[in-house]
Amino acid sequence: MRGLKAAAILLGLLGTAVWAFQEAPLIQTVEPDTAKAGVVVVAKGMNLDKNKVCELYLTDEKKDTQVKMTEQTATELKFTVPHMLPGKYHLMVMTANRSQMIEQPVVLMVEEAKAD
């Protein structure tokens, strides 16, 4: 009987962990994946609505730059690339409850803006 109780507790914990993972914000693609300052970028994924994500950042692991989201749905975040140094940046979200920042598995290459 004790073994069954332990197994039930383990299954409950595992189920909770799987549920929490399924609810976590996840960005799967970014289009375009290379852009200059001023370009509108669309990040697509799941669990991206305002109940899950409150802020969006570009990070090069040295500096986190917050970007202003212009549109936000459960499956898309739209933002304009700010003026920043050229380079490879991961997208990162701040959860709506501000408990964690989650670096995403997508990369945006920021190119140098050419002077006209």
ZALO-515315 format. One record per atom (N, C-alpha, C, CB): x, z, y. Coordinates in steps of 0.2 Angstrom, whole numbers, plus 2048, in hexadecimal, padded with zeros to 3 digits. Atoms other than C-alpha are relative to their C-alpha. Glycine has a CB too. Layout:
! residues N
XZY
...
This chain:
! residues 116
8048007FA
800800800
804800806
7FB806800
7FC8007FA
80E80480C
8037F9801
8068057FF
7FD8077FF
8167F3809
7FB7FB803
8027FD7F9
8068057FC
8057EA80E
800802807
7FA8017FC
8017FE7F9
8047F481E
8067FE804
800808800
7FA8027FD
8167F0822
8007F8801
8078017FD
801808800
8127DD81E
7FB7FE806
7FE7FD7FA
8058017FB
8037DE829
802801807
7FA8047FF
7FD7FF7F9
80C7E5838
8057FA802
804807800
7FB8057FF
81A7D8836
7FC7F9802
8047FF7FA
8048067FF
80D7CA835
7FD800807
7FB7FF7FB
8037FF7F9
8057D1845
8057FF805
7FD807801
7FB8017FC
8157D284E
8027F8801
8068047FF
7FF807800
8197C0849
7FB7FC803
8027FE7F9
8068037FD
8087BA84E
801800808
7FA8027FE
8007FE7F9
80A7C285F
8067FC803
801807802
7FA8047FD
81C7BA862
7FE7F8800
8068017FB
802807800
8157A985D
7FB7FE806
7FD7FD7F9
8058017FB
8067AB869
804800807
7FB805800
7FC7FF7FA
8127B0877
8047FA801
805806800
7FC8067FF
81D7A1874
7FC7FA802
8047FF7F9
8048067FF
80F795874
7FD800807
7FA8007FB
8037FF7F9
80979C885
8067FF805
7FD807800
7FA8017FB
81B79A88D
8007F9803
8068027FC
7FF8067FD
81D78D89A
8057FC7FD
801801808
7FB804803
82677E893
8007F9803
7FF7FF7F8
7FF8077FD
82C76E89C
8047FC7FB
804800807
7FD804805
82F760890
8037F9803
7FB7FE7FC
7FD8067FD
83375189C
800801807
7FC7FA7FE
8008007F9
83874E8AE
8017F8802
806804803
8008077FE
83473D8B6
8007FF808
7FA7FC7FD
7FA803803
83F7358BD
8058067FE
8037FB805
7FC7FA802
84D73F8B5
8077FF805
8027FF7F9
7FB8007FB
8597398C3
7FD7FF807
8057FA7FE
8048007FA
85473B8D5
805802806
7FA804800
7FD7FE7FA
85A73D8E7
7FC805804
8037FA805
8047FC7FC
8547498F4
7FB7FC803
805803806
8068037FD
8437458FA
7FB7FD7FB
8027FB805
804804805
83D73D8EA
7FB8057FC
8057FD7FA
8057FC804
82D7448E1
8027FF7F9
7F97FE802
7FE7FF807
83174A8CF
7FA8037FD
8068037FF
8057FD804
82474D8C2
8038037F9
7FA7FB7FE
7FE7FD806
82875A8B5
7F98017FB
803807801
806800804
81C7598A6
8018057FA
7FE7F97FD
7FF7FC806
819766898
7F98047FF
805805801
8067FC801
80D774894
800807802
7FE8007F8
8017F97FE
80778589A
804800807
8038057FC
7FC8007FA
80D7808AC
7FB802806
8027F9801
8057FF7FA
7FD7858B6
802807804
7F98017FD
7FE7FA7FC
7FD7938C3
8008077FD
7FC800806
8017FA804
7F87A08B6
8078017FC
7FA8007FC
7FA7FF804
80979D8AE
8067FF804
8007FB7FA
7FA8017FC
8157978BB
7FF801807
8037F87FF
8017FF7F9
81779D8CD
8067FC804
800807801
7FA8037FC
8287958D2
8047FB7FB
805805803
7FC805803
8337868CD
807800803
7FD7F9800
7F98007FD
8467858CF
8047FB7FC
8038077FE
7FB804803
8547798CC
806804800
8017F9804
7FB7FC801
8637828C5
8067FC7FD
7FF8067FC
7FA803803
87577D8C1
8048067FD
8057FC806
7FD7FA803
87978E8BA
804804804
8047FE7FA
7FC7FD7FA
8827938CA
7FB802805
8067FC802
8057FF7FB
8747928D6
7F97FD7FE
8027FC807
807802802
8617918D4
7FD7FF807
7FC8067FD
8038027FA
8587878E1
7F97FF7FF
8037F9803
807800801
84678A8E3
7FD7F9803
7FC806804
8048067FE
83B77A8E5
7F9801801
8027FA7FB
8077FF7FE
82A7788ED
7FC7FC7FC
7FF7FF808
805804804
81D7738E1
7FB7FD804
7FD8047FA
8058037FC
8117668E9
7FA8007FC
8027F9802
806800804
8057658DA
8028047FA
7FE7F97FE
7FF7FC806
8037718CB
7FA8007FC
802807802
8057FF805
7F876F8BB
8038037FA
7FD7F97FF
7FE7FD806
7F97758AA
8057FC7FC
7FA8017FB
7FC805803
8037668A5
8057FD804
7FC7FB7FC
7FC8047FB
80C7608B5
802805806
7FD7FA802
7FD7FD7FA
8177678C3
8037FA804
8058067FF
7FD8057FC
81B75B8D1
803804806
7FA7FB803
7FC7FD7FA
82875F8DE
8057FB803
8058067FD
7FB8047FD
8347578EA
807803800
7FD7FF808
7F97FD801
8467588E7
803802807
8057FA7FD
7FD7FE7F9
84E7628F6
8077FD801
800807800
7F98027FF
85F75E8FE
8048057FD
8017FF808
7FB7FB803
86C7658F3
8067FC7FD
7FC8037FA
7FA803803
87D7618EB
7FE7FB7FA
8058057FE
802804806
87C7538DE
8038037FA
8047F9801
7FE7FD807
87D7588CC
7FB8007FB
803807802
8047FF806
87575D8BC
7FC806801
8037FF7F9
8047F97FF
86776A8BE
7FA8007FB
7FC800807
8067FE805
85B7728B1
7FB802805
8038057FB
8067FD7FD
84A7768B6
7FF8077FE
7F97FB7FF
8017F9802
8457888B6
7FA803803
806805802
8077FD7FD
8347918B8
800807800
7FA7FD7FC
8017F9800
8307A28BE
7F98017FD
800803808
8077FF803
8217A98B4
7FC803805
8018047FA
8057FE7FB
8117AD8BE
801808801
7F97FE7FE
8007F8800
8137C08BA
807802803
7FF8037FA
7FA7FF7FD
8257BE8C1
8058047FB
800804807
7FC7FC805
82C7C68B1
8067FD7FE
7FC8027FA
7FA803802
8387B98AD
8017F9803
8007FF7F8
7FF8077FF
8407A88B1
8027FD7FA
806800806
7FE803807
84179C8A3
8037F9802
7F97FF7FC
7FC8067FF
84E78E8A4
7FD7FB7FB
8078007FF
803805804
84677E89D
8057FB7FD
7FB7FC804
7FC805803
84D771891
8007F9802
7FE8007F8
7FF8067FD
84D76389D
805800806
7F97FD803
7FA8007FB
85A75D8AA
7FE7FB805
8067FE7FD
8018057FA
8587548BB
8077FF803
7FB803805
7FA8027FD
86774B8C1
7FE7FE807
8037FA7FD
8018017F9
86874C8D4
8057FC803
7FF807804
7FB8047FE
87173E8DC
801801808
7FE7F87FF
7FE7FF7F9
87973E8ED
7FB7FB804
8077FE802
8048047FB
86D7388FB
8047FC804
7FB805804
7FC8047FC
874729904
7FD800807
8007F97FD
8028007F9
874729917
7FE7F9802
806802805
8028077FE
86A71A91E
8047FE806
7F9800801
